[in-house]
Structures are given as C-alpha cells and as structure tokens.
Amino acid sequence: MPRGDGRLNHDLDPAEKGPQDSCGVFGVWSGDRSGADPTEVAKLTYFGLYALQHRGQESAGIAVSNGSQILVYKDMGLVAQVFDESHLSSLRGHLAIGHTRYSTTGSSVWENAQPTFRSTAAGSVALGHNGNLTNTSELLELVEKRAAESGQLTYDGSGPTQDETRRWRAGVRGHAAMHSTTDTEIVTALLASYPDRSLEQAALEVLPQLRGAFSLVFMDEETLYAARDPQGIRPLVLGRLERGWVVASETAALDIVGAAQVREIEPGELIAIDAHGLRSSRFADAAPKGCLFEYVYLARPDTKIAGRSVHATRVEVGRKLAIEAPADADLVIPVPESGTPAAVGYSQGSGIPYGLGLVKNSYVGRTFIQPSQTIRQLGIRLKLNPLREVIAGQRLVVVDDSIVRGNTQRALVRMLREAGAAEVHVRISSPPVKWPCFYGIDFASPAELVANGLSVEEIRVSIDADSLAYISLEGLVEATEQPMDNLCRACFDGVYPVALPEPELLGKHLLELEPVAHAASAGHALPASAPTLVGGAGAADALTRP
C-alpha cells in the first residue's frame, strides 16, 4: 500500500513551506544480554524516533546488530507508518541506531532513507546523520580516489553502459559505487574505505575532513559511536539506562525511553560504547556555534539545550518581545504550537490576557492522500481554525515563531479579520530570517525570504496587519543564556561560522546534478534517465540570487 510521506503540509501550500530540519538521530547500546527481550533495543529506538518525529517526516529507519550481523529496515513515511510490531520483532540484538529524515542533501526517495549501510573489511557499518556537509563535492572526490586506488571499480572512459547509467541515477561520477545521493552516503563510504583499520580508527581519520554540520550515530556489530562537528551546530546528547547507554538529537527522546541525561556530546568529540564501557576521543578542538534556530522552532519545547529548557527560553523571548514591541490590545493568542510559549511570555510581560484563538489540526501532514486544487485553496484552514466567539470584537496580539515567505501570515490575518477581530497585531519571536541555512535547515532562498527584500513596515503592509514587530537578535540571544559568540546566527545576520564553498558546489541536489555535469564535460552521451542541469537547483545560487 502507499506510504505517507509527511508532506501534506507542503502540498497544501507549496509557496509557503516553513523551515524544515534535516533529521533526528537515536542510538542505544544494551549491556543486558542474559534473558533480555532481544527486540528491546529496536523498541527503544522506535520510541526514541517517535519523540524526534518533528525533526523529519519523509522517511524513517532502524539498524540493529545481534553481535554478528547488522540488519537495517527503512521506508518512506512517518515512524508509526514505517514500523509495526512485526517489523520490530524481526529487529533483534543488543545495539541499534535509528533515523528520521527530512531531506537537505539528496531527493526524498527510498534510496536516500537512513541509516545507510556498508560492508567493511571487518564486518559492516550503519550510519545516521543530522546536519548538512558543506564540502560534499570535495569528499566525493576523496571517495573516488580511494575507490580507484583500491581497484574496486573501473571506468574505461567510453560512453555510458547500463551499469554507468545506474550510477548516474545514484549520483556517482563513475568510480565509487554509491547507493544514494546524500552526503551521509559519502561519509559511510569513507568510513568503510580503510580495510587495515578498525571503524573507530577510520572515524578518527575521516571526521576531521568533514566540514559543516554533523551529529552522527553509527555502529558496527559490537560498538555504538556518536560524533559531533567541531562547532556543535546540531544538538546531540548522551543518556544512561540502567544497563546501557543512549544517544539522541534531543533530551526529550531520552526522557521518553527512561534514560537519564548525562551530558551533551561535545563539539569535536567522538564517543564509543561497547562491552568495555564508554570511551571518548577528540578529533578536533571545540569552537561552539550551536544553532540559534533550534531555540526558536526546531527543538521540542520539553528539550534542554546547554542545560536550559527550550520552553523557558521561548517564554522569556515572549517577555522580552512584550517590552521591545508593546501593543494596545485585548487578547494575546498564539499560532499553535510553536508560537505558544512566546505568547504566554508576551502575556506575562505585557499584562494582556492570554487566550486560545486558533485550534490546530494535529494530524495535517499524516496522510498519503494528495490534496486536490480545491483542497489546496482551503490552505491554512486545514491547519488552523479560529474560535470566533473568542476573537470577535477583540484587538489581538498574534504571536508566531517566524515569517518565511509571508503567505501563511497573510492568510492568517485575513482569516482572523473574517472571524471578527477588530485589530490584528503580529509579533514574531525571532528576528527577520534573511539568509538561507547550509547546515541542515531547508530554508527558502533569499529571493523567496520576504524579510530579505522588504522592510518590516513593507512586510506589515503585505500581510495586512495593524502592526508588526520582531524580537531583536540581542533579545533572542539573551533569552537563551548563551554567549552570542557561541551561537550560529547565520539565518539572521548572514555570518556563516563554517566557510562555504563556491555556490555551484552547494545545493540539495548537488550529488544528483554532479554526475550529469561530469559526463557532459567529458563529452559522453547522457542516458535518457539523467537529470536535467538547470540553474538555481536547490540552494546552489542562494547567495547570489536577488
């Protein structure tokens, strides 16, 4: 039967796709092998991924080891759609990793679902990745070089054979047998390309060569590994079970599986967990630049980052927003759910009563039925419905987490006015988003970001609000209780903490377009199935577009 892909939200309003995180990762190692339920680690991983579903809704997967082999099961859809009791009962072992994906490198297809898997000289490796690498093209060259040196594949320079056509479709230029078109696949291939070294030794060789954002969980038959990029852009935490260990993207996932939080995985750190215990290695010096947008939108409110509750941060942002941008109004309402804590804070800071003026349909995005054009025209009404008896005649302060293109806010203001609101004052609990993210959030390009081309007053006119204000960058950072210099603020101020390559070496579909460009430059005929080279693919030209 067809699987859900979690994308109904986008199909309802393709012109207003909100910010999407790349992935959630989870890993568990159990030291209890005597009489324990052999499916326990798979079930723990399932519930861990369930807690991280908000970080990716396109595909999900789990890899389990029984000590002698790794079994991977993955599919398109939400966690509860991909796995049922029969699937989990077949995933037996003492060690598992899991992944829930939103695509930021590579298309949303089964081949790009994670965990990725590779055979090694000593066994095998499975890997899950949250983040996005910025030197993907350089790493692909390294994979090809190592594959050519080992003689794994040959390429005679003639026109495309049937096998070469398959490689084009898989995103390979001709030397390395790649199974998907993701930066994660490249990392997995590199880890598997050291036949004379253990996986841990290979990781200490490979990890220093990666650039960008990466929070990784990976495994061989006996050991669970976790690693975080030197900037620590994406979160990754370590937890303790009674007889085991857990790593996860967010502390909320630890809570749900009953693990006690130990600490965050440090930027530039690799940890390994096996029968000998936990050991830590450092592959790079820490230069912390945690993602500020995690506090705004991406992380669950019941998660802690750097010891501070995300919910508490968002409430404090609302308080500060009430001071920075007061409004003469009767009622504060949130755009649920991400705007709720800030709305509570705004009410506390302003003294204006808080109320529920919008009801959210929690199940939008959890179906594989494709909406017709008639349904698309309903747009925001399928997600939010106004409580007319609460709204009618009221001067409203409407608190939302961010504005991307402005279409949603425009439709929301119109809907509230139709429901009888006397005034609509919009308050945003993040600064204007003006720059794309290359570290694991799928933002629009600058040409599509409304704050990149319009002033606040022009945006207010565009969405037809009575007033509009954003929290200042300084106010947001103060609410996190983190030093400004320890945070990545690139989407707000355009300062990228990890150097970016040339625009043509960036973009979601880089590995799908590169093989075509390579073949074309070599004068080879392209197979009919090869993707078309077009300008502006993904975010490749995001920094140079108007």
C-alpha positions, 0 to 999 in steps of 0.5 A, spaced: 500 500 500 502 507 499 506 510 504 505 517 507 510 521 506 509 527 511 508 532 506 501 534 506 503 540 509 507 542 503 502 540 498 497 544 501 501 550 500 507 549 496 509 557 496 509 557 503 513 551 506 516 553 513 523 551 515 524 544 515 530 540 519 534 535 516 533 529 521 533 526 528 538 521 530 537 515 536 542 510 538 542 505 544 547 500 546 544 494 551 549 491 556 543 486 558 544 480 554 542 474 559 534 473 558 533 480 555 527 481 550 532 481 544 527 486 540 528 491 546 533 495 543 529 496 536 523 498 541 527 503 544 529 506 538 522 506 535 520 510 541 526 514 541 524 516 533 517 517 535 519 523 540 524 526 534 518 525 529 518 533 528 525 533 526 523 529 519 517 526 516 519 523 509 522 517 511 524 513 517 529 507 519 532 502 524 539 498 524 540 493 529 546 488 530 545 481 534 553 481 535 554 478 528 550 481 523 547 488 522 540 488 519 537 495 517 529 496 515 527 503 512 521 506 508 518 512 506 513 515 511 512 517 518 515 512 524 508 509 526 507 508 518 514 505 517 514 500 523 509 495 526 510 490 531 512 485 526 517 489 523 520 490 530 520 483 532 524 481 526 529 487 529 533 483 534 540 484 538 543 488 543 545 495 539 541 499 534 541 506 531 535 509 528 533 515 523 528 520 521 529 524 515 527 530 512 531 531 506 537 537 505 542 533 501 539 528 496 531 527 493 526 524 498 526 517 495 527 510 498 534 510 496 536 516 500 532 513 507 537 512 513 541 509 516 545 507 510 549 501 510 556 498 508 560 492 508 567 493 511 573 489 511 571 487 518 564 486 518 559 492 516 557 499 518 550 503 519 550 510 519 545 516 521 546 523 520 543 530 522 546 536 519 548 538 512 556 537 509 558 543 506 564 540 502 560 534 499 563 535 492 570 535 495 569 528 499 566 525 493 572 526 490 576 523 496 571 517 495 573 516 488 580 516 489 580 511 494 575 507 490 580 507 484 586 506 488 583 500 491 581 497 484 574 496 486 571 499 480 573 501 473 571 506 468 574 505 461 572 512 459 567 510 453 560 512 453 555 510 458 553 502 459 547 500 463 551 499 469 554 507 468 547 509 467 545 506 474 550 510 477 548 516 474 541 515 477 545 514 484 549 520 483 556 517 482 561 520 477 563 513 475 568 510 480 565 509 487 559 505 487 554 509 491 547 507 493 544 514 494 545 521 493 546 524 500 552 526 503 551 521 509 552 516 503 559 519 502 561 519 509 559 511 510 563 510 504 569 513 507 568 510 513 568 503 510 574 505 505 580 503 510 580 495 510 587 495 515 583 499 520 578 498 525 571 503 524 573 507 530 580 508 527 577 510 520 572 515 524 578 518 527 581 519 520 575 521 516 571 526 521 576 531 521 575 532 513 568 533 514 566 540 514 559 543 516 554 540 520 554 533 523 551 529 529 552 522 527 550 515 530 553 509 527 555 502 529 558 496 527 556 489 530 559 490 537 560 498 538 555 504 538 559 511 536 556 518 536 560 524 533 559 531 533 562 537 528 567 541 531 562 547 532 556 543 535 551 546 530 546 540 531 544 538 538 546 531 540 546 528 547 548 522 551 543 518 556 544 512 561 539 506 562 540 502 567 544 497 563 546 501 557 547 507 554 543 512 549 544 517 544 539 522 541 538 529 537 534 531 543 533 530 551 526 529 550 527 522 546 531 520 552 526 522 557 521 518 553 525 511 553 527 512 561 534 514 560 537 519 564 541 525 561 548 525 562 551 530 558 551 533 551 556 530 546 561 535 545 563 539 539 569 535 536 568 529 540 567 522 538 564 517 543 564 509 543 560 504 547 561 497 547 562 491 552 568 495 555 564 501 557 564 508 554 570 511 551 571 518 548 576 521 543 577 528 540 578 529 533 578 536 533 578 542 538 571 545 540 569 552 537 561 552 539 556 555 534 550 551 536 544 553 532 540 559 534 534 556 530 533 550 534 531 555 540 526 558 536 522 552 532 526 546 531 527 543 538 521 540 542 519 545 547 520 539 553 528 539 550 534 542 554 539 545 550 546 547 554 542 545 560 536 550 559 529 548 557 527 550 550 520 552 553 523 557 558 527 560 553 521 561 548 517 564 554 522 569 556 523 571 548 515 572 549 517 577 555 522 580 552 518 581 545 512 584 550 517 590 552 521 591 545 514 591 541 508 593 546 501 593 543 494 596 545 490 590 545 485 585 548 487 578 547 494 575 546 493 568 542 498 564 539 499 560 532 499 553 535 504 550 537 510 553 536 508 560 537 505 558 544 510 559 549 512 566 546 505 568 547 504 566 554 511 570 555 508 576 551 502 575 556 506 575 562 510 581 560 505 585 557 499 584 562 494 582 556 490 576 557 492 570 554 487 566 550 486 560 545 484 563 538 486 558 533 485 550 534 490 546 530 489 540 526 494 535 529 494 530 524 495 535 517 501 532 514 499 524 516 496 522 510 498 519 503 492 522 500 494 528 495 490 534 496 486 536 490 486 544 487 480 545 491 483 542 497 489 546 496 485 553 496 482 551 503 490 552 505 491 554 512 484 552 514 486 545 514 491 547 519 488 552 523 481 554 525 479 560 529 474 560 535 470 566 533 466 567 539 473 568 542 476 573 537 470 577 535 470 584 537 477 583 540 484 587 538 489 581 538 496 580 539 498 574 534 504 571 536 508 566 531 515 563 531 517 566 524 515 569 517 518 565 511 515 567 505 509 571 508 503 567 505 501 563 511 501 570 515 497 573 510 492 568 510 492 568 517 490 575 518 485 575 513 482 569 516 482 572 523 479 579 520 473 574 517 472 571 524 471 578 527 477 581 530 477 588 530 485 589 530 490 584 528 497 585 531 503 580 529 509 579 533 514 574 531 519 571 536 525 571 532 528 576 528 527 577 520 530 570 517 534 573 511 539 568 509 538 561 507 541 555 512 547 550 509 547 546 515 541 542 515 535 547 515 531 547 508 530 554 508 527 558 502 532 562 498 533 569 499 529 571 493 523 567 496 525 570 504 520 576 504 524 579 510 530 579 505 527 584 500 522 588 504 522 592 510 518 590 516 513 596 515 513 593 507 512 586 510 506 589 515 503 592 509 503 585 505 500 581 510 495 586 512 496 587 519 495 593 524 502 592 526 508 588 526 514 587 530 520 582 531 524 580 537 531 583 536 537 578 535 540 581 542 533 579 545 533 572 542 540 571 544 539 573 551 533 569 552 537 563 551 543 564 556 548 563 551 554 567 549 552 570 542 559 568 540 557 561 541 551 561 537 550 560 529 546 566 527 547 565 520 539 565 518 539 572 521 545 576 520 548 572 514 555 570 518 556 563 516 561 560 522 563 554 517 566 557 510 562 555 504 564 553 498 563 556 491 555 556 490 555 551 484 558 546 489 552 547 494 545 545 493 540 539 495 541 536 489 548 537 488 550 529 488 544 528 483 546 534 478 554 532 479 554 526 475 550 529 469 555 535 469 561 530 469 559 526 463 557 532 459 564 535 460 567 529 458 563 529 452 559 522 453 552 521 451 547 522 457 542 516 458 535 518 457 534 517 465 539 523 467 537 529 470 536 535 467 542 541 469 538 547 470 540 553 474 538 555 481 537 547 483 536 547 490 540 552 494 546 552 489 545 560 487 542 562 494 547 567 495 547 570 489 540 570 487 536 577 488 
